[in-house]
Amino acid sequence: MNRNVILSCLCAAGVSFGAHAAETAPVAMEKQIEVHGENYVPGMGEIMGATQMRHAKLWFAGKAGNWDLAGYELDEIREGMDDAVKYHPVFKKDAPIADILDKFIAQPLNDLESAIKAKDNVKFRKSFDHLTRACNECHQAVSQGFIVIKRPGTLQYTNQEFAVRKN
């Protein structure tokens, strides 16, 4: 497989390769990706872009009642938040990410986890909308209010089945 095909596939999976220097971010060696002989650290935009993808997939999984997939996507969102704290502990020089995420995102994620474990569609929808509002409040708090997240309308992942698979 040639190099361009590999890079295209990685980009399609949500990994962005660019010239990005994260000089002030502490970097965990086990999470670094080597690209062109240099260590790559995902930027906040890449982390949040992947989180937005997970947000959409979480919605479609919950809407379909695929609670295993919904739980998986919720765990992936949490992992992304952990990566944001790890790689960018301070955003825009004055906002400690761990504190901001704890203030805005922790409770909505816990509520979603509870709804998923209970397999409660009504609670899931309410908790999902609470998470979506919390994302937008967080963006406002860090002067990124121009990034507005909403409940997905159209399934953009036509190559994935969200319904529970019958064995």
N, C-alpha and C positions, 0 to 999 in steps of 0.2 A: 504494500500500500504506500503510495507516495506521501511525502510530507504535507502537501497542500490538502489532500483528502483527510489526513489525520487532523490537521488544524481545523478544517471546516467542520468535521464531526464534533470536535471539542467545543467549538464556538456554538454549534447548534444545541449542545447540551447545556449551554448557559455559562460556559467558562470563557471569559474574555481575556485575550492576551494583548497587552499594550505595554508601552514603555511607561511603567509606573514605579516611582520610587517612594517607598514608605520609610523614610529615614528615621522618623521618631517613633514608629510603632514597634513594640516588642514583638518578636516573631518566634513562634514555636517551630522548631526544626522539623518536627514530624508532619507539619501541615504545609510546608513549603513545596512548591512545584518548581522544578528546574525547567526553564524555557530559554533556549538559545544560550546555554551556559551560565545563566544568571538565575538567582532565586527570585521567584515571583511571589508577591504578596497580594492577595485580592484586595482591591480598593473597596471603600465603603459602597460605591455604586454597584460593583459586582456582587457584593454580599446582599445588598438590598434588592437588586434585580432578581437574584436567585430566590430571595424571600418572597418577592411578589409572585414569582412563578409558583412557589409552594402554596401561597395564599390561594391562588386560583385553583390549584389541584385539590387543596383541602376542601374548598367549597364544592367542587363537583363530586368528590368522594363522599362527603357528608350528605349531599343532596341525593345521591344514589343509594344511600344507606350502606355504603361499603366502609364499615367502621374500622376494619383493619387498615385499609389504605388511608383513611382519615387520620388514624393514630400515627401512622408512619409519617405522613406529611406534617403533622403537628410536631413530631420529634425533629424532623428536618428543619422546621422553622426555629425551634429552640436551638438547634445546633448552629444555625446561621446567626442567631443572636449572640451565642457564645463566641463565634468567630469575630463578630463585630467588636465585642469587648476585648478579645485577645489581640486583634490586629490594630484596632483603632480605639484605644481606651479613652481617649479624649477627642471629641469631635470639634473641629473648628476652633481649637485652642482653648475653649472654655467650658465645654459641656462633657462631664464624665459620663460616658455611655452606659456604664453599669447602673448608675443612679437613675438615668433617664429611662432606661428599659424597665427597671424595677418599678418606677413610678407609673409608667403608662402601659406596659405590655404584660407584666407578670400576672396580674389578676385575670385579664381576658384569656391568656393561655391556659391558666388553671381552670377557668370556667369551661373552656372548650374541651379540655381533657376530661372533665367530669361528664360533660354531655356525651362525649364519644364513648366513654366507659359505660354509661347508662343506655347507650344506643337510643338516645332521646332526640328525635328529629326537631321538635319544637325548641328545645333548649339549645340544640346545636345552632339553629338559624339565629336565635337571639344572641348567643355567645359569639358567633361568627361576625355578626354586625357590630357587636361591642368591640371585638378585636379590630375591625376595620376602622371604626371611629378612633380607637386608641392609636392606631398607626398614624392617622391624620393629625391627631393632637400631638403626637411625638414629633412629627415633621414640623408642625407649627413651633413647637418649643425649641427646635434647633435651627430656626430660620430657613426651613426648607418647605414652607407651606405651599409652595407651587407644585409640590408632589402630592397629588390627591389620589388615594386608593379607594376603590369601590368594589362592591360585590360584582363578580364577573357575570357578564351577560351571555356570551356565546362561548361554547366549548372550543378553545383554541388548540387543544391537544387531541387531534383526531386520530392519533396513532396510539392512544392508550384507552383501554376499557376501564370505565369507572364503576360499572355495575358489578355486583358481587358475582363471582364466577361460580356457576353450578358444576359440581363434580360428577 
